[in-house]
Amino acid sequence: MIGGDIVKIEKITNELVKNIGSDLPLIREAGFYILLGDGKLLRPILFILCCKLCGYEKEDIYSISTVFEYIHVASLLHDDVLDNAETRRNKPSVNNKWGNHVAILEGDFLYTRSIITALKAKNLKFMEKIAEATSDMVEGQIMEIAYSNKLDLTKEEYMKIVEKKTASLLSAACASGAIIAGAGKRAEEALSRFGFYLGIAFQLIDDLLDYIAKEERFGKPVGKDIREGKITLPLIYALEEMKEEEREKIERILKEKAPSCLYEEIIEKVRKTNAIRYTKEEALCFVEKAKKELSFFEDSPVKESLICLSNYIINRDR
C-alpha cells in the first residue's frame, strides 16, 4: 500500500467507519460498500504524509484525512449516476446495486459528513480550502458534460477540466497538510502545487488506462470514457494523426450511440497512434514538476514516501 510504514492504513479505514455518523442501516451499508472497497485512499494518504512532512504528528490527522476520501467518494457516486455506470472498484456500482436515488443521497450524505468532520479541526483556512476544491470539482464535472461528444475539444479545454475535477482535491489535500501543521505560506504553496501537478498526472494516467488497461485490474470497463462521449487526451492526440474521414466516422459513432464493436474500433485506432506515448510523456512531465516542489523541504523518510508515491502514479496499472 502507498505510504509504507509511515501511514497506518488501518487507522484511516477505522476513522472512515467511525466518522460515518449514522445508525441507518442503508446509509451505513451503501457507505461502507463503496468506502471500504478497492479504493487507493490516495487523498487521505497524501494529506497525512504532508502533515508529517511539515512536522505535525498528532493522531487527529487520521480523522481529518477522511474528509478527502468522503468528498472523493461522494463525487464518484454522483459521477456513476450521471454516467449510468454499472461497475466501480471491481464490483457493481452503488447505483447499480441500490438504484440512483440511494447513490445520489449517499453522495450527499458523505459530503455533509466531510463538512462535519472538517469542522472538528476548528481551522477556518482549512474549511475554505476544501470548500474551494469541492466547488472546483462541481465546475469540472459540468464542464465535462458540456464538452461531451465534441471532437473539437482542445487540449487546453481538456486540461482545465482535469485541473478542476481531479487536481483541485489532490492540491487541497496536500496544502491542507501544511495548513493543519501551521507550516506557513511557502510550505502551503509548495504542497499545493505538488498536489496540483500530481493530480493532473493521475488523471492523465487514468485516461490513458481507459484505452490500454486490463479490465480486471482497472476496476471498471476499458473504453468507458469514449462510450460515454468523454473526449480525453489520448483521443485528442490521436485525432491529430487521423485523416478527415476517420474523424468524421468517429463523430458519427459518438452521435449515434453505435454498437460496442464500433467503439472498440476507435480504441484500436487510438492504440495505433502515438497518443499513448504522448499522454504518458505528458503525465511524466507533471510528476517531475510535482517532485521539484518537494525541494523546499529537507530530505526525510516522509519526503521519500511522497517521491515514491509520485512514481507509483506514473507506473500504476489501475
N, C-alpha and C positions, 0 to 999 in steps of 0.2 A: 504493500500500500504506500502511496505517496506520503512523504514526510518522515518515513523511517521511524526511529525510536523517539524522535523529538516531539511528535504529535501523537497522543494516545487516541486512536480512532474509536475505541470502545467508549471513551468518555463523551465524544461527540454524539454517538448514537444514543447513549443513555440520556443526554440532555435533550435530544430531539424527542424522545419519548416523554420525558418529564415536562417539557415546556409546551406540549401539545394542548394541555389545559382543558380537556373536555371529557366528560363521562358518557357522552352519547356514543353508543356502540358503532354506528355507521361512520361517524366522523373519525373515530379512532381507527377503525378497520381500514377505511379508504386511505387515511393519512399514513398509517404505518405501512400499508401496502406499497405506496409509492416512495415514502421517505427511507424505508429500511431495505430497499431492494438492491439493485446492482449499481447504484449511483457511485460516483467517484469522490463525492464530498470535497471537491476541489476548492470551492469558495470558503468553506469553514477552515480547511487546512491552510489556505493562503492567509486568511485573517490571523490564525493562531501563530503561524511562522513569523508574520510581520510584527505581531505584538512582541514576540520573543526577540526578534532582531533588534527591536527598539528598547529591549531591557525590561519589558513588562511580563512577569511570570505568574501573576495571580491566577487562581483557579477559575475565576469568573470568566476567563476568556473562552472556556468551553461552552458555557451557557450563551454568551454573547454570539459566539460563532454560528449558532443555529439560526440566527436572524438571516444570514445569507443563504442558507440552504432552504429555509421556508420560502423566501422570496423567489429563489430559483425554481423550486419545485412547483410553486403556485403558477409561475409563468409557463411551465411545461404542461400543467393540467389545462390551462386555458388554450395553449397552442394546440394541444391534441384535439380539443373540441373544434377549434377553427379549421384544423386540417383533416378532421374525420379520421384521425389516426387509430389504428387497431392494435398496435403494439407499442410498448415503451419499456426499455430496460429488460429486454428478453422475455417479456410476458405481456398478456393482454393489458391494454391501457385502462385507466380508471373509467374513462367514458365508454369503453367497450364493455367493461365488466359491470358497471353500475348505472351507466347512462350519462348523458350530457348534463342533466340538472345537478347530479351529485358531483361531477367533475368540476363544474363551474363554481358551485358553492363550497366545495372543498378547497379550491384555489383561493376563493375569497377568504375562507376561514384561516388558511395558512398565512395570507397577507396580514390579517389582523393579529395573528399570533406573533408575527415578526415585529410588529409595532409594539405590542405589549412587552415582549422580551427586550427589545431595544430600549424601551423607556426605563428599564431597571438599571441601565448603565448610568442614568442621570447625567447625560452629556449631550447638550444641545447641538454641538457641532457634528457629533456622530449621527444624530437624528436627521440633521439637514443633509448629510452626505448620503444616507440610504434613501431618503425621500427623493433627492435629485436623481439617483440611479434608477429608482423604480419608475419615475416619470419618464426618463430616457428610454427605458425598456418598452414602455407602452408606445411611445412615439416610434421606436424602431419597428415594433410589430405592425403598427398602422402603415408605416412606410412600405414594409414588405408586402402587405396586402395591396396597397395602391400600385405597386410595381409588378404584381404577379402577371405572368404570361407576356410580359413586354420584353421582346428580344433586343430592343434598343436601349435597355438599361445600361448605363455607363459604369465603368469601374469605380468612378468617384461616387456615384449614387449608391452602388452596392456597398462600398466601404462605409458610407455614412450609416447605412442600415446596420452593419456589423458593429460599428462603434457604439451605437445606441443600444441595440438589442442584446449584445453579448459583452462587449468590452467595458461598458459602464459599470456593471455589477462587479466584475473582477477588479476593476480600478478602485471601486468603493471599498471592497473587502480589504485590499492591500493598504489603501490610505487610512482606513479605519484602525488598522493596527497601530499606526503612528499616532492617531488621534486619541485612542484609548490609553496609549502609553504616555501621552503628553510629550512626545518627542520633538515637537517644534515643526515649523512650516517647511523647512528644507527637507526633512525626513519625510513628511507627509507628501510633498510634491514628488519626490523621487519615487516613493512607493506607489503613488497614484499613477505615474507614468509607467512604472514597471507593470502594474496590473493591467493598464490600458493596452500596452503593446502585447502582453501575454494573452489578453482576451481576444485581440484581433487574430493572433496566430492560432489560438484554439479554434476559433470559428472557421478559419481558412482550412485547417486540417479536417474539421468536421464536414465541411462542404466537399472537400476532396474525397474523404472516405465514402461519401454518399455515392460516388462513382466507382470506387475501386475496392471497398471493404467486403469482407465475407459477412453475410447477414447474421450468422450465429454468434459472431464476435461483436458486431456493431450494435446489436440490441434492437434494431428496427430495420425495416425493409431497405435494401440498397436501391437507389434511384427514387427514393421517396420525394426528394425535393422537386425534381423535374416533373414528376407525376402530379404534384400539387401546383405546378406553374411557377415555382420559385427559380429565379434566374440567379445563379451563384457564379463565383469567379471562374471555376473550371469551364463552365459553359461560355462565359464571356470571352475567355481566352480562345476557346475552341472555335467560336463563331468568327473570330478574326481570320482564321485559316480556311474557312469554308467558302465555297462558291455560292453565288446568289441563289441558285436553285435549291441548294441544300438548306440554306437559311429559310427559304420560303416553305420548304417541306416541314421543317421543324415548327415553324409558325402555325401551319395548318394543323399539325398534330396537337399542339397546345390548345388551339382554339376549339377543336372538335372533340377533345377528350377521347382520343383514339384508343384502340386496344393496347394491352400491355406490351405486346410484341413490338409495336412501333416505338414505344418509349425505350425499350431495350436496344433498339437500333440507334437511337440518339446517344445512349450511354456508350455504345461501342464506338460511335463516331468520335465522341469526346476522348475516349481512351486512346484512339489512334493519332490524335494530335499532340502537340507539345504542351497542352493545357495542364496536364497532370504535373509535369516537371516544373512549369512556370509557377503554379499555385504553391507547390512545395517550397520552391525557392523564395517566394514572397513570404510565406509563413516563417521560414528560417530567418529572413531579414528582420522580421518583427521580434522574434525570440532573441536575436543578438542585440537589438535595441533595448529590449527589456533587461537583459543581463547587464548591459552597460550602466543602467540606472542603479544597480546594486553597488557600483564602485564607491558611492557615497558612504557606504558602511564598511566597518572593519571586517576582516576575514574572521569567520567563525563557523562552527558546525551548522548553525541555523542558516547562514548565508549560503553555505554549500548545498543545503537541502533545497533552498529556493532555486539555485542553479540547476540542480538535478531535476527538479520539478519542471523547470523550463525545457530541459532536454526531453523529458518524458512527453510533453505536449507535442513536440515535433515527431516523435517516433512511435506514438501510440497507434493501435490498430482498432480502437473502438472509442 
